[in-house]
Amino acid sequence: MAQRYGVGILGAGWVAGEYVKAFRDHPQTELIGIWNRTPGKATALMRAHGVNGIEYESLDDFFRDDRIQIVASVTHPTVRADHAERAAQTGRHIVLEKPVGLSQQDTDRIREAVHKAGVKTVVSFVLRWNPQFVTLRQLIKEGVLGDLIYAEGDYWHPLKQVYPGYRSYVSREIGRSAVITGGCHAVDMVRYLGGEIVEAVAFSAGPKLNLDYEYDPVSVAAVRFANGAVGKLSTVMDADTPYIFNIRLFGTEGTLQNNTVYSSKHYPGALGYWEFPTIKPDSGDVSHHPFVPEIAHFIECIDNNVESHASIYDAYKSMAVCYAIDESARKGGQPVRVRND
């Protein structure tokens, strides 16, 4: 008989509702309750999704409840390291929203606490479960790309005041940088599909359209991969454009651009790119993101005592690229080595 896991969620904001639904509907999980700093918000969220759970009055009450075996950290990243460290130290498996901290020190703390505790983790670089990228990953495994030559990743998502949490995400304290706030998704996907990134040279630009930003909302980085390939990573959060997420990978045996493929070797006679119809990463709305397969994957990892491909140990490397990009931009485009220890 499959084991059943009690779940506690830290935070009751916009994305928390997607976790409530995913845990509510998984046959092996039960949402025990939610802690949120604003009284009443957790109860309202659970009731909206038909869940009869506990609203904890304090973090101490939350962590004292031994029915909770999985903790989902969905609060602001300013407290991610504190909450994740406490969850690990109390023996809970952890779902970590991105970003995994706001500094290298934050991410170090989380990884060290998880390592000492021996608990399982999954980081919500949730586009790894988007069908377009599941297909690209399979094509790469089948050799359609070959060795990487050049890669691009673009996260273009101007924040609008209609988004929940808008004021927090445009602040320097919580948003921190364009790459940390959202561009980390493009960084992670390029790394996940293309391989390890070892160096970055980056520049950033201040706001021109939306002056609410307290950090530079535009960033572009040239990066070098461990195999010698090069690439470009861009984040645009201040422009007149809808949400767009691009991934392009050029290889020795073929090229993959979003949901299109070209390979003269694997598809003889091809006159151009062929397109595979699929669910694409074409919305910034969290309801469009594949949290359900992410959580199903994580439960399988816990059941089988294996690490997720998106565990803290892997996501740590994506965050290290983000920190290197921001450091290079602060230094006016000086090359910065990515810390991959």
C-alpha positions in Angstrom: 0.0 0.0 0.0 1.4 3.4 -1.0 2.5 5.7 1.8 0.4 8.8 2.5 2.2 12.1 3.3 1.0 15.0 5.3 1.8 18.4 3.8 2.2 21.8 5.3 2.5 25.0 3.2 4.4 28.1 4.2 2.7 31.1 2.5 -0.8 31.7 1.1 0.0 34.0 -1.9 -0.7 33.7 -5.6 1.3 30.5 -6.3 0.2 28.8 -3.1 -3.2 28.1 -4.6 -1.6 25.9 -7.3 0.2 23.8 -4.6 -3.1 23.5 -2.7 -4.7 22.0 -5.7 -1.8 19.7 -6.6 -1.6 18.3 -3.0 -5.4 18.1 -2.7 -5.7 16.0 -5.8 -2.7 13.7 -5.3 -3.8 10.3 -3.9 -0.8 10.1 -1.6 -0.9 13.5 0.0 -3.1 15.3 2.5 -2.9 19.0 3.1 -2.7 19.4 6.8 -2.6 23.2 6.9 -1.0 26.5 6.0 0.9 29.2 7.9 0.8 32.7 6.5 1.8 35.9 8.2 -1.6 37.6 7.4 -4.3 36.1 9.7 -7.3 34.6 7.8 -5.6 34.4 4.4 -4.7 30.7 4.7 -8.2 29.7 5.7 -9.7 31.6 2.8 -7.3 30.0 0.4 -8.1 26.5 1.6 -11.8 27.0 1.6 -11.6 28.4 -1.9 -10.2 25.0 -3.0 -12.4 22.8 -0.9 -9.7 21.9 1.7 -10.5 21.7 5.4 -7.1 22.3 6.8 -5.5 24.1 9.8 -4.5 27.8 9.7 -1.5 27.9 12.0 -1.1 30.9 14.3 2.7 30.7 14.4 5.6 29.1 12.7 6.3 27.2 15.9 2.8 25.7 15.8 3.4 24.7 12.2 6.7 23.0 12.8 5.4 21.3 16.0 2.7 19.5 14.0 4.3 16.0 13.5 1.7 15.1 10.9 3.6 17.3 8.4 6.1 15.3 6.5 6.4 17.6 3.4 6.9 21.3 3.7 6.3 23.6 0.7 8.1 26.9 1.0 6.0 29.4 -0.9 6.8 32.6 1.1 8.9 35.5 -0.1 12.5 34.6 -0.8 13.7 36.8 2.0 12.8 34.0 4.4 13.3 31.0 2.2 16.6 30.0 3.7 15.3 30.3 7.3 12.2 28.2 6.6 14.0 25.6 4.5 16.7 25.2 7.1 14.1 24.7 9.8 12.2 22.2 7.7 15.3 20.2 7.0 16.4 20.2 10.6 13.0 18.8 11.7 13.3 16.0 9.1 10.7 17.2 6.5 11.0 16.8 2.8 10.9 20.2 1.0 9.3 21.8 -2.0 11.2 25.0 -2.7 9.7 27.8 -4.7 12.2 29.7 -6.8 14.4 31.6 -6.3 16.3 29.4 -3.9 17.3 32.4 -1.8 18.5 35.9 -2.7 22.2 35.3 -2.4 24.8 32.6 -2.7 24.9 32.4 1.1 21.2 31.7 1.3 21.5 28.9 -1.3 24.5 27.5 0.6 22.6 27.4 3.8 19.7 25.5 2.3 21.9 22.9 0.5 24.0 22.3 3.7 20.9 21.9 5.9 19.4 19.4 3.4 22.6 17.5 3.1 23.0 17.2 6.9 19.3 16.1 7.3 19.3 13.7 4.4 15.8 14.8 3.3 14.5 15.0 -0.3 13.9 18.3 -2.2 12.4 19.6 -5.4 12.9 23.2 -6.6 10.0 24.6 -8.6 11.9 25.4 -11.8 8.5 24.2 -12.9 9.0 24.6 -16.6 11.1 21.4 -16.5 7.7 19.6 -16.5 6.2 21.7 -19.4 5.5 19.3 -22.3 7.5 21.3 -24.8 10.6 20.9 -22.7 9.9 17.3 -21.8 9.9 16.7 -25.6 13.1 18.7 -26.2 14.8 16.7 -23.4 13.8 13.5 -25.1 15.0 14.6 -28.5 18.4 15.6 -26.9 18.6 12.1 -25.3 18.0 10.6 -28.7 20.9 12.5 -30.2 19.1 15.0 -32.3 21.1 17.9 -31.0 24.5 16.4 -30.7 27.1 18.5 -29.1 26.0 22.0 -28.1 27.5 24.8 -30.1 25.4 27.8 -29.2 22.4 28.4 -26.9 19.9 31.2 -26.1 17.3 31.6 -23.4 15.0 34.6 -23.0 12.6 35.5 -20.2 10.5 38.5 -21.3 7.8 39.2 -18.8 7.0 42.9 -17.9 5.3 42.8 -14.5 2.0 44.6 -14.3 0.2 46.0 -11.3 -2.7 43.5 -11.8 -0.3 40.7 -10.7 -0.7 39.6 -7.1 2.4 40.6 -5.1 3.4 43.2 -7.8 4.8 45.7 -5.3 6.9 43.1 -3.6 8.4 41.8 -6.9 9.5 45.2 -8.2 11.2 46.0 -4.9 14.9 45.5 -4.4 14.4 43.8 -1.0 12.3 40.9 -2.4 12.8 41.0 -6.2 16.5 41.7 -5.9 17.2 41.6 -9.7 15.5 40.7 -12.9 17.4 37.5 -13.2 16.5 36.4 -9.6 12.9 37.5 -9.9 12.1 35.7 -13.2 15.1 35.2 -15.5 16.3 32.3 -13.4 13.7 30.2 -15.3 15.5 30.8 -18.6 18.9 30.3 -16.9 17.7 27.0 -15.5 16.2 25.7 -18.7 19.3 26.5 -20.8 21.4 24.7 -18.2 19.1 21.8 -17.9 19.0 21.2 -21.7 22.4 22.5 -22.7 24.8 21.6 -19.9 26.9 23.3 -17.3 27.7 27.1 -17.6 31.1 28.1 -16.2 31.4 31.8 -16.9 29.3 34.9 -17.5 29.7 38.4 -18.8 26.6 40.6 -18.2 25.2 44.0 -18.4 21.9 45.4 -17.1 19.8 48.5 -17.8 17.5 50.6 -15.6 13.7 51.1 -16.1 12.4 53.3 -18.9 8.7 52.3 -19.1 7.8 51.2 -15.6 9.6 53.4 -13.1 8.4 51.3 -10.1 11.3 49.0 -10.4 13.9 49.4 -7.7 16.5 47.3 -9.6 17.6 47.1 -13.2 14.7 45.2 -15.0 16.7 44.4 -18.1 19.7 42.0 -18.2 21.7 40.3 -20.9 24.6 37.9 -20.4 27.0 36.1 -22.7 27.9 32.8 -21.1 30.4 30.0 -21.7 29.6 26.3 -21.2 31.9 23.6 -19.8 32.1 22.0 -23.3 33.3 25.3 -24.9 30.0 26.3 -26.4 28.8 29.9 -25.9 25.3 31.4 -25.4 23.1 34.3 -24.5 20.7 34.8 -21.6 18.3 37.7 -21.5 15.7 38.9 -19.1 13.3 41.8 -20.0 10.9 42.9 -17.4 10.4 46.5 -18.7 9.1 46.7 -22.2 5.9 46.8 -24.3 5.6 43.1 -24.9 3.5 40.1 -23.8 5.1 37.2 -21.9 7.6 35.3 -24.1 9.9 32.5 -23.2 12.4 31.4 -25.8 14.9 28.5 -25.8 17.2 27.9 -28.8 19.9 25.2 -28.9 22.2 24.8 -31.9 24.2 21.6 -32.1 26.4 19.5 -34.3 23.6 17.2 -35.3 20.5 19.5 -35.2 18.9 22.6 -33.9 16.0 23.0 -31.5 14.1 26.3 -31.3 11.2 26.3 -28.9 8.8 23.7 -30.4 10.5 23.4 -33.8 13.3 21.1 -34.9 15.8 20.9 -37.7 18.3 18.1 -38.4 19.6 17.2 -41.9 21.0 14.0 -40.4 18.1 12.7 -38.4 15.4 14.0 -40.8 16.9 13.5 -44.3 15.5 15.8 -46.9 14.2 18.3 -44.4 13.9 21.7 -46.1 13.3 23.6 -42.9 12.2 23.3 -39.3 9.3 21.1 -38.5 7.0 22.0 -35.7 5.6 19.7 -33.0 2.2 20.8 -31.5 2.4 20.8 -27.8 1.6 22.8 -24.6 4.1 25.7 -24.8 5.4 27.9 -22.0 3.5 30.9 -23.3 1.9 32.3 -20.2 3.2 34.0 -17.0 0.0 33.0 -15.1 0.9 30.4 -12.5 -2.3 28.5 -13.3 -0.7 27.6 -16.6 2.4 26.1 -15.0 2.7 22.3 -14.5 2.7 22.0 -10.7 0.7 18.8 -10.8 3.4 16.7 -12.6 6.1 18.3 -10.5 4.4 17.2 -7.3 3.7 13.7 -8.7 7.4 13.4 -9.6 8.5 14.5 -6.1 6.3 11.9 -4.4 7.8 9.3 -6.6 11.3 10.5 -5.6 10.4 10.2 -1.9 8.8 6.8 -2.3 11.8 5.4 -4.2 14.4 7.3 -2.1 16.0 9.0 -5.1 17.0 12.6 -5.7 14.9 14.7 -8.1 16.5 16.0 -11.2 15.5 19.4 -9.8 16.7 18.8 -6.2 18.6 21.5 -4.4 21.8 19.9 -5.5 21.0 20.6 -9.1 19.1 23.8 -8.7 22.0 25.2 -6.7 24.0 25.2 -10.0 21.3 27.2 -11.8 21.2 29.7 -9.0 25.0 30.0 -9.1 24.8 31.1 -12.7 22.2 33.7 -11.7 24.5 35.1 -9.0 27.4 35.2 -11.5 25.3 37.1 -14.0 24.3 39.7 -11.4 27.8 40.0 -10.1 29.2 40.6 -13.6 26.5 43.3 -14.3 27.3 45.1 -11.0 31.0 45.1 -12.0 30.2 46.7 -15.4 30.6 43.5 -17.5 33.6 41.9 -15.9 33.8 38.2 -16.5 32.7 36.1 -13.5 33.3 32.4 -13.0 30.3 30.4 -12.0 30.7 28.7 -8.6 29.8 25.0 -9.3 31.4 23.4 -6.2 
